Amino acid sequence: MAIADKLLVQRQRHLKWRAFDWLELALMILCGLLCFGFSLSVTADIVTRTIGHPWLWLQEVTSTLFIYAIFIGTAAATRRNDHLYLTAISEAMHGTPRLIVEVIIRLVVLGVAFCLIWYGSQNYLRGFGSFRLPSGTPIASLYAIIPLSGVLICLFTIEQLVNGLRKGFDHPEPPEEDGAPVVTEAQMRAQP
């Protein structure tokens, strides 16, 4: 099984366009790298402080990796319907009530995405007037990911709205494969 097959969620496939699968895969890989980098920088920060020679720039790297991982992860989770989505409410319904709830939920998510784009862009532009210490990097480098995340969330939410309104939100999900081998009755009797 290829890594793409393991990272791409097949749940609610009817709400997704195959054209965006590469983007979901890239976001998942990037999120994993950011989380790994975050863990590595925290460990290095602890070690350098313990030995008495702290690298102060590691705190900047750590906060940047953490913030980027949060917003990239939020965008990826939106595509996968794992975040910003109230599944318990909508999946308990069928027919027109489910359609209405699904559309309302996605309109709320779309509103959040527009806020991320609008206010994130404003913070990004204002961030060129403040600088991080000790590197002197504009704080805008932290805020750059916020509007980008908003654009991705908006894109994925529109994808789900269009597909949900065309194909319906209520589709039975295929059974999950747990990977456990199936043992037949004859094999059970043959075991000592």
C-alpha positions, 0 to 999 in steps of 0.5 A: 500500500502506497503512502498516499493510500495511507494518508488520504481518507476515503471516508465521504469520498462523494464530497471530494474531487480527486483533483484536490487529493494531491493537495490533501496529501501534501498538507498531511506530509507538511503537517507531519514534517512540521510536527516532527520539526517542532518536537526536534526543536523543543528537544534541542532547546531543552538539551542546550539549556540543560548543558548551559549553552542555550540557543535562543533562536530555537524558541523562534523556530519552535513557535513558528513550527507550532503555529504553522502546524496548527493552521496547516493541520486545520486546513487538512482536517477540514478536507478530511471532515475531522475538524470544524465539523459537527458530525454527530449532529448531522450524521444522526439525520437523514433527508432534508433536515440533514441537508439543511444542517450540513449546509448551515455547518459548512456556511459557518465554516466558510464564515470562519475561513473568511475571517481567517483570510480577512483578519489574518491578512490585516495581521500579516501586513501589520506584522512588518512593523514588529520584529522577533528577537533575537533574529529581528525577523518581522513578526509577519512571518508568523502571520503569513500562514493564517490567510493561506489556511483560510483560503484552503479551508474556504476551498475545501468547504466549497468543494464539500458544499458543491458536491454535497448539494449535487450528490447529497450528503447522506451516503453510506460509508464502506466498512473500515478494514481493520487489517486483522486476518480472517481465521476460518473455522477449519484453521481454528480446529487445526491449531493445537 
